[in-house]
Amino acid sequence: MSSIQDVTGLVKSAIESLDGELSSSPDPKLSSIPRVQKEIFKKKLEKMLSYLVLGTLPEKSQRNLGLARTIADSWPFDSKLSEEIAKAERAYVDVR
């Protein structure tokens, strides 16, 4: 099990990568993913980060935000960003 500090790092990294996707360096593999969906993912990751920083984590049963499921259903399998987001969400769900 990862520590809150480790999970915070994973979430921050996913947010930074998503920022890059939204602004300066989009991945051609993700061109079919709507920008709105990426922005929603960013907001959810920022919410996760806020909970981690403030130490106000919801119950484990309420932490799954559906990011990994959406990625599995509609994102390319070979995207580094999709792996990063899914890994951050899994760690967030499992922390503590």
Contacts in CASP RR format, 6 or more apart in sequence:
PFRMAT RR
TARGET T0000
AUTHOR 0000-0000-0000
METHOD contacts of the structure
MODEL  1
MSSIQDVTGLVKSAIESLDGELSSSPDPKLSSIPRVQKEIFKKKLEKMLS
YLVLGTLPEKSQRNLGLARTIADSWPFDSKLSEEIAKAERAYVDVR
1 94 0 8 1.000
1 95 0 8 1.000
1 96 0 8 1.000
2 10 0 8 1.000
2 91 0 8 1.000
2 94 0 8 1.000
2 95 0 8 1.000
3 95 0 8 1.000
4 52 0 8 1.000
4 55 0 8 1.000
4 95 0 8 1.000
4 96 0 8 1.000
6 91 0 8 1.000
7 52 0 8 1.000
7 88 0 8 1.000
7 91 0 8 1.000
7 92 0 8 1.000
7 95 0 8 1.000
8 49 0 8 1.000
8 52 0 8 1.000
8 53 0 8 1.000
10 84 0 8 1.000
10 87 0 8 1.000
10 88 0 8 1.000
10 91 0 8 1.000
10 92 0 8 1.000
11 45 0 8 1.000
11 48 0 8 1.000
11 49 0 8 1.000
11 52 0 8 1.000
11 88 0 8 1.000
11 91 0 8 1.000
11 92 0 8 1.000
12 49 0 8 1.000
13 84 0 8 1.000
13 88 0 8 1.000
14 45 0 8 1.000
14 81 0 8 1.000
14 84 0 8 1.000
14 85 0 8 1.000
14 87 0 8 1.000
14 88 0 8 1.000
15 42 0 8 1.000
15 45 0 8 1.000
15 46 0 8 1.000
15 49 0 8 1.000
17 80 0 8 1.000
17 81 0 8 1.000
17 84 0 8 1.000
18 38 0 8 1.000
18 41 0 8 1.000
18 42 0 8 1.000
18 45 0 8 1.000
18 81 0 8 1.000
18 85 0 8 1.000
19 42 0 8 1.000
20 26 0 8 1.000
21 27 0 8 1.000
21 30 0 8 1.000
21 38 0 8 1.000
21 81 0 8 1.000
22 35 0 8 1.000
22 38 0 8 1.000
22 39 0 8 1.000
22 42 0 8 1.000
27 79 0 8 1.000
27 80 0 8 1.000
27 81 0 8 1.000
29 76 0 8 1.000
29 78 0 8 1.000
29 79 0 8 1.000
30 38 0 8 1.000
30 75 0 8 1.000
30 76 0 8 1.000
30 79 0 8 1.000
30 81 0 8 1.000
30 82 0 8 1.000
33 74 0 8 1.000
33 75 0 8 1.000
37 70 0 8 1.000
41 67 0 8 1.000
41 70 0 8 1.000
41 85 0 8 1.000
44 65 0 8 1.000
44 67 0 8 1.000
45 67 0 8 1.000
45 85 0 8 1.000
45 88 0 8 1.000
47 65 0 8 1.000
48 65 0 8 1.000
48 88 0 8 1.000
48 89 0 8 1.000
48 92 0 8 1.000
51 57 0 8 1.000
51 58 0 8 1.000
52 92 0 8 1.000
52 95 0 8 1.000
57 63 0 8 1.000
57 95 0 8 1.000
57 96 0 8 1.000
60 93 0 8 1.000
60 94 0 8 1.000
60 96 0 8 1.000
63 92 0 8 1.000
63 93 0 8 1.000
64 89 0 8 1.000
64 93 0 8 1.000
65 89 0 8 1.000
66 89 0 8 1.000
67 85 0 8 1.000
67 86 0 8 1.000
67 89 0 8 1.000
68 85 0 8 1.000
68 86 0 8 1.000
68 89 0 8 1.000
68 90 0 8 1.000
71 82 0 8 1.000
71 85 0 8 1.000
71 86 0 8 1.000
72 86 0 8 1.000
75 82 0 8 1.000
76 82 0 8 1.000
END
